[in-house]
Amino acid sequence: MEATALEKKAIDKVAKEVSRRFPELAGTRARVEPTKEDRKGQANFLLTFHGRVELPGGKSMPRVVRVIADASGKILKLTTSK
């Protein structure tokens, strides 16, 4: 596999975990970007998920979840912003 492509199976694995933790992001597609290789020379990828969270009072706010994952879909780091 080349360092700039992440297999659909790996993307689906990450998306399943993200939608489990953040149900409001279920069904969203991730933007995938390659990152620098880690110390072992393995390629890692940044997956970014965008969605909206419904708040009390009928308001909503954007939610962005950023995931660093390896080529097999193992999540190495997960962060969210509000």
Secondary structure, 3 states (H helix, E strand, C coil): CCCCCCCHHHHHHHHHHHHHHCHHHCCCCCEEEECCCCCCCCCEEEEEEEEEEECHHHCEEEEEEEEEEECCCCEEEEEEEC
